[in-house]
């Protein structure tokens, strides 16, 4: 397993890089990162104080369609550099979908076979994308979620350990390092150093840990807030309810300033609102992140709140996420906003 001991705590100067618009690229891997930061204006209109703004970093613009492209590319890069991934070996890992797609894309670009363990209830679209990249997928019990996929992956490796290279996204410090080196600097640059709060969901923990570390290295008072499902039996694919899950080795809750629970129902409702009010088709983890970001922003007198939308919603169209969209009404959503954001007194 490739690991980097505390490497994501390096100085920000070593992580900074200036973007160069790619008029041409030699590989799809050169297109990863430098995703746009979009201000969420319509949903927040009339809800926030004049000095508060909310932005979303749109990770669906990565070539593999999600934030996981960053970590997958970094884990493979370091595995190759250390000689742990060699010609003839197969890249293997457990995934809820997006990391698997990212690994499949990177593997295809570099000429490596990819084999994955994934819960059987992953969306049809994700399964089709993986097949299109040529990845082999082994399905685990859907009732066991991402933990079941992790256990299946371990069983597969145990049968032929010499055959595989496992990036191990849950325990590989290259995962948060990717965000320390790219996502954090991008947000700092795109916000012109004005960011005051960073809000992101917990899957492996790589995004919130790595990005948060970078932002705090630039200004320690920036608050880093994680988002998780409010119930173990949730429907927020890609997110972990930490109290009932196998906690990833790269996740260190003591580094967070807060952790907010969001219900499946509220996250789905926000997905519909983002589509029909902001024109953004996103997935359920993005909906959860937006609910939490509005809760945070609603309490501020001044602030520049940045959240992260891990992917777009087109890879969930066959799932339960879209069962309720036809019943969605703008007037009902307005009433829900009061519940989500609360009416507490503002803080600084």
NORCORJO-V486601 format. One record per helix or strand. SS is the DSSP state (hx for helix, st for strand). FROM is the first residue (numbers start at 1). LEN is the number of residues. Records with the same first field share a line. If there is no record, write none. Layout:
BEGIN
SS=FROM-LEN, FROM-LEN
END
This chain:
BEGIN
hx=7-3, 12-4, 28-4, 59-3, 68-14, 98-13, 124-9, 142-18, 161-3, 174-17, 206-13, 242-3, 253-3, 264-15, 284-15, 313-4, 320-3, 325-3, 330-12
st=37-3, 51-8, 66-1, 90-6, 114-6, 136-5, 164-3, 197-5, 223-7, 258-5, 282-1, 300-1, 302-8, 311-2, 347-1
END
